[in-house]
Amino acid sequence: MSIPVNIDGKEIDTNTYKSDWAMALMTKGVIANLTISRWRATTPLKAEELGLKFADPETCTFMKRYVRLGSEKLLPPEILNEFTIIESRARRNLDNHSFNTIWGRFIPYTAFNSWETENKQIEADFLEAAKCFGEKYPEIIGIVRTEYKKMAKDVWARINPDAGEAPQSYIDEFVSRVISRIPSRNDIVKTFKFRVTFFIIPMPSLIAEDLAKADKIERDNDLKNHELQLEKETKEKIAKDYLQRKSELVDSFLEATVSNMRSYVGDLCDNVLLSLTNGVSKDIKRSQIKKIKGMIDKVRILNFYDDKEIRIQLNELETEVDKFKGARDKGVIMQKLQDIVDIGTENYLPDEYNPAISSLEI
């Protein structure tokens, strides 16, 4: 059910109001796709590499079809972990500065500089780690050889329990099979890529503009060929689908951004409030203060839609939290936290937004 809202003395349909506001918000940031690629250095583990034997060929076939033994690493775990940590930093940095929409990660312009500064440092660390890997490639391969020699001896003992120590020829052959699966230094280094691609959320008005341009090109050049017609028909289908799903896309965007941030703030405050309620101390703990201040910093850069209710409450909470120990009033802090928890469950629409945005009209 749509409830009218009063703007400048005029009643406006809530759905229209919300839609126009959401469409305006979609222009206040960019979609960022982060791609981090590298050779993952794993290969499927085979039964013979563990010294496993089967009673008959049928069982062997069954195992290959139905059972997976897992995978084995072809590089030292500490090398792989270094890249995994860097990649996790990059994705966590993006998560902390963006909202997960159906188009991808939406970074508000208010958070872009903060995200980009950290992202550039992470990219530099990633490329430096890749460079170091290339320089230490022979040494790394030597470590892999040494480690897999131990495996070769163990497999030999399992297959031939009464045959004594493994012959050097068996060990060399076993290790060579492992090393042969590792690409050359240059081939591995080429796989290291760190990219971010950006695009704006396509507005229905922009799609309509593209269609108008296509019509103009067709008229100007009097082109009636099959390819141009297919292109035009495809764009018309996309535009029609977009317009039909406009309400769904608007709701999805607001849910991923406005509602998501309010929920995040409310949940975090609820957790801190619960710990304060269960605690016996008359003051708030340092860890709780750190958590609250971290949340406030994050909300400030992500509050691209200017949620005044949340902003005012957080400012008042921060003022009380920043007081010296003994001057802080735990009761006031708990009440502020509860107020924010209550706000976090409410839907938000701005009360001073002017929805008359002609540039977004279809």
N, C-alpha and C positions, 0 to 999 in steps of 0.2 A: 504494500500500500504506500502510495506517495503522499507525503505530507508537505503542504506549501510552507515556504519560508519567506519571511518578510525582509526584503532588501530595498533600502531607500524608499520605503513606503509602498513598494510593489510586491505583490505575492508572486512567487516563482515556484514552479514545480520542483520538488526535492530531487527527483531523478535527473532532471535537466541541470539543476544546480550542481549536483555531485559530478555529473558527467563532464560538464564544462570545466569544473575545478580540476578533476583528474586529468583531463586532456592538457590543461595548462601545466600541471605538475610533470607530465611526461616530457615536457620540453626543458625541464630544469636539471637534466643530467644526461648521461650517455650509457649505452650498454657496452660492457667490456667483456671480451672473450679472451681468457688467459690460456695459452697453449705452451706447455713445457714438455719437451720430448727429449728422450735419450734412450740409448740401448739399455734394456732392463736387465740383461745379463742372467737370464734364467733359461733353462731348457727342461723339457719333460724328463723325469727320472724313469729309467728302464729297469726291469727286473734283474737282468744280467749284471747291471752295474752295482747291484747290491749282493750279488752272489746267490740269487734265488733260482731254484730249479723247480721244474714241474714234472709230475709223474708221467704225463703223456702230452702229445701235441694239442689235443682237444682242450685240455686245461689251460695250456699256454694261450691258445686262441681266445678262450673265454676271458682270461685276465686282460688281454689287450683290448677287448671290446667293452668290458664292463667295469674294470678296476683301474683307477688312476693312482699311482704311487706318489704323486706330487711332483715337485720340481727341485732342481739343484741349482745352486748359484755358481756362476762361472767367474765371479770376481770376489775378492775378500769382502765380507759383510760390512766392515768399517768404511770401505770405499762407497758401497751402495748406500749405506746409512747417511753418509755426508750429503749426497744428492737428495735423498729422501727428505732430510731435515730442511734443506734449502727450499725444495718444492713445497713442503708443508707451510713454511713461512710465507711463501708467495700467495698461496691459496688462503691462508688465514688472514693475511693482510687485506686481500680483496674482500673476503667475507666481512671483515670488520669495518669496511668503508662502503659497503654496498648492500643492496636488497636483492633477493633472488626472485626475479619476475619470470613470467613465461617466455620472455624474449632472451633472458640471460641475466647476468649480474648488472643491476642498475646502480651506477655511481652518481650521486647528486653532485652538482658543481661545488657545493659547499664542502664536500669531502674529497674532491678530486686531487687537490694539491698535496694534502696529507698522504693520500694513498700513493700518488705518483712518486713522491720523495722516497718513501720506504721501498716502493717497487723497484726503483732504479738501483738502490743499494743492493737489494736481493738479486736483481739481474746481474749486477757486477760480481757478486759473490758466486753466482752460478757459473758465469763464464770463466772466472778465475779458477774455480774448482775443475772445470773442464780442461783448462789450459794445463793445470798441474797434473791432471790425469794423463794428458798426452805426454808430458815431460817424463813422468814416472812409469810409463807403460812397460818398458822392459823389466823394471823392478817389480811391478805388480804381477806380471806374468810369472816371474820367478817365485813369488809368494804362492801363486796358484799351483805351480808345479810341486812345490814342497808340501803343500797341504794335501794334494790329491795322491801323493806317494803313500801317505798314511792310509788313505782309503784303499789304495791298490793292495797293500799288504793285508789289510783286514779282509777284503773280498777273497783274496787267494787262500787265506787261512780258513774261510768259511766253505769254499768250494773244495779245497784239498786239505782237510784237517790233519791228515797223516803224512803230508808230503814235505814238511819242514818249511823253512823260510821261502818266501816268494823269489823266484829268479829275477834278476835285474831286467831281463828281456821282457818279462810279463809286466813289471812295473812301468818300464819305459813305454810299452805299447798302450797300457791303460791310461797313463798320463797324457800321451800323445793324442788319444781319442778325445780327451777332455779339451786339451788346448786347441785342437783343430776346430772346435765349435766357437772359439773366440775370434771375432773379426780382427782385422789389422788395426793398427793405431789410427790411421787416417779415416778408415771406415767408421770407427766408433766415434771419433771426435766430430765427424760430420753429422752425427745424430743429435748432438746437443743443440737444442734450439729453445729460445725463450722469447715468446712473442705475445703481444697484446693487440687485438684488433678492436676498433670502436665502430659503433654505428648508433644512430638515433632511432628512437621508436618511431615507426612509420605512422604518421597521422593520416586519418582518412582524407583530410584536405590535400595532403601531399600526393596520395594515390590518385585522387581526382585530378590534380594538376598534371600528373604524369600522363593520364588518359587524354587530357586536353592537348598536351604537347604532341602525343602520338597522332591525334586527329589532325592537328595542324600540319605535321610532317606529311601525312598522307594527302592532305589537300594541296599543299605547296608543290609536292613532287608528283602528284597524280599517280601514286603507286598503288597497285591493286594486287600485288603478288601474294602468293600463298603464305610466305613466311611472315610478312607484315600483318596479314590478317590473323594468323595464329597468335602472334605477339599481342595484338590488340584484344583478341578474345580472352587470352589468358589473363591479361591485366584487368579486364572487366570482371572476370570471375573472382580474382583476388580481391578487388575492390568491393564487390557485392558481398563476398564472404566476410570481409572485415567489417563492413557496415552492419551486417546482420548480427555479428558477434560483438558489436561495440559495447553493449551493456556488460557482457561477460568479461571483456577485456578490461573495461574500466573497473569493475568490481575486483577482478583478479589483481590489477595493479595496486589499488588502494589496500587490498588485503595484504599484499606482499610488502608494502611500504608503511603506510600510516598505521594500519592495525597491527602489523608485525612489530613496529617500534614501540607502540603503546603496550603491547603484550610483553615485550622484552623488559621494558622498564618496570611494569607492574609485577612481573614474576621475580625479578631480581630484588625489588624492594620487599616483596612478600617473604623471600628467603631470609633477607637480613632481619626483617621484623620478627620472623619466627625464632631466629637465633637470639635476638635480644629478649624476646619473651621468655625463652627457656633459660637465659643466663641469670646469674646472681649478682654480677658486677653492676655497680651504680653508673659506670661509664661505658661507652661504646668501645669495642676493641679496635686496635690499629688495623687489623686485617679487614674488619668491617668498614672502617673509614676508607681504606684503599679501594675496596670493592665499589663503594658508593661513588667515590671521586672518579674512578675509572669509568663507571657507567655514565656519569654526568658528562665527562669529556667526549665519550662516544656519541651520546645523544646530541650534543651541541653541533657536531659536524654532520650528523645525519638528519638533523631537524630541518630539512630543506623546505618543508611545507609550513614552517613556523607554527608549531603546535604551542600556542601561548599558554594553555592550561598546564601542560607538562613543564614548559620552560619556567614559568613562575614558581611552580611547586619545587622544582629542582634547585632554583636559585635560593629559595628560602631554606631548603634542606641543607644546601652547601654552606650557607651563612652560619647555621647552627653547628654543623659538623666541624667547621674551621675554627671554632672557638677553642680556647685553651682548655686543657683537662681541668675539670672542677667548675669551669664556667659553662661547659656544655650541659644542656638539659636533656637527659635521656628520654624523658616523657614527651618533650616537644619533638624530638627526632622520631620517636615511634609514631606520634600522631601524623607527622609529615609523611612518613613512609606509608601509613595506612591511607592517607588521602590520595597518594600517588597510585597505590594498589587499586583503589576504587575508581580513579580516573582511567586506569589501564583497561578496565572492562567495558568502558563506554565507547560508543562510536563517536567519531570526530568529524565535524564539518566547520569550516571557518565561518565566523559571523560577520566578517567585514570583506568577504571576497566579492568582487564584481564579476559575474559570469559572462558579461557581454564582451566576449573576445572574438572580434570579427575574423581574425586571422585563422581561427580554428573552425569556422563555420564551414559546413559542407555545401 
